[in-house]
Amino acid sequence: MMEKISCKAVIFDFDGTLADSMLFLESIGVEMMMKYFGVSKKDATTRYRSTTGLPYEQQIKMNFPDHPKNEEAIEAFEKLKIDCIFEQQLFEDTEDSVGKLSQMGIDVFVSSSTFQTTIEEYFRRLGILSLFKGILGYRPGFEKGADHFNHIHSEYNIQFDEMLFVGDSLKDYERSQGFCKFIGIVGMFSSDDFKSKGHSGITIRKLSEITSHIVRV
């Protein structure tokens, strides 16, 4: 029998989960590490992937603590991201999957390490902003994970055990721990990668698979 998760709200990561933007972000993230810190492409890729799912600001400061070029690299990355993010496409089944969840009576949120205004504008340009109950993005002191989950709990009166977080990175899974249920999307990381971090639950390969695993509370 297929495993089912009961929930009242589904919270999606943005990059690599709803939008097919991870290769783009990795390319500029790796480029900035090579340019500003003089590391090889292989080393930069390993550093980027080991911290993906976190804001780039945190990725840089974790990988190159107290380096004098940190702020310059972060600023350059964010400028390139803003310049090109609106060119990145949704996965082909994103809109349909989100719409089906709404039809099931499930509230749909976005929780991302991208700035909130950027994500809102992205969906506004596509004409589908209204599909989402709320968009939560990054700002210092308010980020994906505890801050966003607590906000949804307090502002929308949704209990933590009624939330499901869906993401494509190991950091997404780590941030769900102690708060809510989690489904991992296989792409940059495999099912075995998620298992290695302790996730014994559901992983999917396409967003459209999600509705078959969910029932509303």
C-alpha positions, 0 to 999 in steps of 0.5 A: 500500500502506498504511504500516505501523509495527512496534512493541512498545508504543503510548504514548497522550497522554490529553487530546484523544487518548483523552479528548474533553477538549480543548475543555473544557481550552481553555475553562478555559485561555483563561478563566484567561489572560483573567482573570489577564492581561487578554488578549483571547479571541483572543489567549488562544486563540492563546497556548493553542493554540501551547503545547497539549500542555505542562503548563498550568504551562509554558504560563503561564510561557512565555506570561507569563514572570515575571508575578506572577499566574502561580501564582494562574492555574495553581492556579485552572486545576488546581482547575477541571480536577480538579473537572470532568475526570471528566465528560469522555467518552472518544472512542467508539472509545477502549476498543475500539481499546485493547483491540484493541492489547492483543489484538495483544500490544502494550503500551499506555501513557498519557503525559500532562501531567495528573497521574498520580493523576487519570488513574488514577482516571479509568480506574478509575471507568470500570473499564478501568484494567487495559487499560493496561500503565502510566499516566504523568502529570505532576509537576515533573521528570517529564513527557511526552516524554523523562522518560516514554519513558526510564522505559518504556525502563528499567522495561519493557525496551522499546527506543525504536525499538519505541515508537510515540507517538500524540498530537493536538498539535504539542508531542506530535510535537516531544517524540517527536523523537529517541526514537520513532515518531509518529502524529498525530491530526487535530483541533485541528491538521490534517495540514498543521499536523503536516507544517509541523513536519516530520512526514512520517509517518501522521496519522489522524482517528479512533483506530480507524484505528490498528490498520490501521497497526500490526504488532507487532515 
